[in-house]
């Protein structure tokens, strides 16, 4: 018997993966920026005694934002760590339902992180918090991470919905 494809489900899954892939590319660019920044700063420090001012802060921000940018892709590809010791012998549909329920839990946490980052960003903005060496405002970083966590939450919800059979 042939497997019946669901075009609308495939289209939605493709859209989710494209969005998640775009966010992952942004995360990859940020990681690449951090690597180049560290290299240039170390070479400048070693050869000319002139490191890039605030290089540590820029690397921290780049890597932190990149982590949130990668979350949606990991969720879209079901790439989070899973321990399947007790579910190996279950039917695939049951495993998909279990995975879908855990994706709902993950989406809840991502929503909570997004909310926490948003409120943290609002507080940082209200109090004028800045980076130590560069004196740049920190609130845009909070907002960017909040947005990325919210997008990861939405992607995770969509993946959970598809796993739980809502895509038929």
C-alpha positions in Angstrom: 0.0 0.0 0.0 1.4 3.4 -0.9 1.8 6.3 1.5 -0.7 9.0 0.9 0.8 12.5 0.9 -0.9 15.5 2.4 0.0 18.5 0.2 -1.2 21.1 2.6 0.7 19.5 5.5 3.9 19.3 3.3 3.5 23.0 2.4 3.1 24.1 6.0 6.0 21.9 7.1 8.1 23.4 4.3 7.3 26.9 5.3 8.2 26.2 8.9 11.5 24.7 7.9 12.3 27.7 5.6 11.6 30.1 8.4 13.7 28.1 10.8 16.4 27.7 8.2 16.6 31.4 7.7 16.9 32.0 11.5 19.7 29.3 11.6 21.6 31.1 8.8 21.4 34.3 10.8 22.7 32.4 13.8 25.5 31.0 11.7 26.4 34.5 10.5 26.6 35.7 14.1 28.8 32.8 15.1 31.1 33.5 12.1 31.2 37.2 13.0 32.2 36.2 16.6 35.0 33.9 15.2 36.4 36.6 12.9 36.2 39.1 15.7 38.1 36.9 18.1 40.7 36.2 15.5 41.2 39.8 14.5 41.3 40.9 18.1 43.9 38.2 19.1 46.1 39.0 16.1 45.8 42.7 16.9 46.6 42.2 20.5 49.6 39.9 19.7 51.1 41.8 16.8 50.2 45.5 17.5 49.2 45.5 21.2 45.8 46.8 20.0 42.9 44.4 20.6 39.4 45.4 19.5 37.7 47.3 22.3 34.7 45.5 23.8 35.5 42.3 21.9 34.4 40.1 24.8 31.0 41.9 25.0 30.4 41.6 21.2 31.3 37.9 21.2 28.9 37.3 24.2 26.1 39.0 22.4 26.7 37.3 19.1 26.8 33.9 20.6 23.9 34.5 22.9 21.7 35.7 20.1 22.9 32.9 17.8 21.8 30.3 20.3 18.2 31.6 20.2 18.4 31.8 16.4 19.3 28.1 16.2 16.4 27.0 18.5 13.7 27.1 15.8 15.7 25.1 13.3 16.4 22.4 16.0 12.7 22.2 16.8 11.7 22.1 13.1 14.1 19.2 12.5 13.1 17.5 15.8 16.8 17.7 16.7 16.5 18.2 20.4 18.0 15.4 22.6 15.5 12.6 23.2 15.8 9.6 25.4 13.7 6.8 23.9 14.7 3.9 26.1 11.1 3.1 27.1 9.5 4.0 23.8 11.6 2.0 21.3 9.0 -0.8 20.9 5.9 1.5 20.7 4.1 2.1 17.4 5.4 5.1 15.4 2.1 6.9 15.8 2.3 6.6 19.6 5.9 7.9 19.5 4.9 10.8 17.4 2.1 11.7 19.9 4.6 11.5 22.8 7.1 13.7 20.9 4.3 16.1 20.1 3.4 16.4 23.8 7.0 17.0 24.7 7.1 19.6 22.0 4.2 21.4 23.6 6.1 21.4 26.9 9.1 22.9 25.1 6.9 25.5 23.4 5.6 26.5 26.9 9.2 27.0 28.1 10.2 28.9 25.0 7.1 31.2 25.5 8.1 31.7 29.1 11.7 32.6 28.1 10.4 35.0 25.5 8.2 36.7 28.0 11.1 36.9 30.5 13.4 38.3 27.9 10.8 40.9 26.9 10.2 42.1 30.5 14.0 42.1 31.1 14.5 44.2 28.0 11.8 46.6 29.1 13.5 46.9 32.5 16.9 47.4 30.9 15.5 50.1 28.6 13.7 51.8 31.5 16.9 51.9 33.6 19.2 52.7 30.8 21.4 49.6 31.2 24.4 49.5 28.9 27.3 47.2 28.2 30.3 47.9 30.5 33.1 48.5 27.9 31.1 49.8 25.0 28.4 51.7 26.8 25.8 50.5 24.2 22.2 49.9 25.4 21.5 46.3 26.2 17.8 46.3 25.7 17.9 45.6 21.9 19.7 42.3 22.6 17.0 41.3 25.1 14.3 42.2 22.5 16.1 40.3 19.7 16.4 37.2 21.9 12.8 37.5 23.0 11.6 37.7 19.4 13.8 34.7 18.4 12.4 32.7 21.4 8.9 33.6 20.4 9.5 32.4 16.8 11.1 29.2 18.2 8.0 28.8 20.3 5.7 29.2 17.3 7.8 26.7 15.2 7.7 24.2 18.1 4.0 24.6 18.4 3.6 24.0 14.6 5.8 20.9 14.8 3.8 19.6 17.8 0.6 20.2 16.0 1.8 18.3 12.9 3.1 15.4 15.1 -0.2 15.2 17.0 -2.1 14.9 13.8 -3.4 18.4 13.3 -1.9 18.6 9.8 -4.3 16.2 8.2 
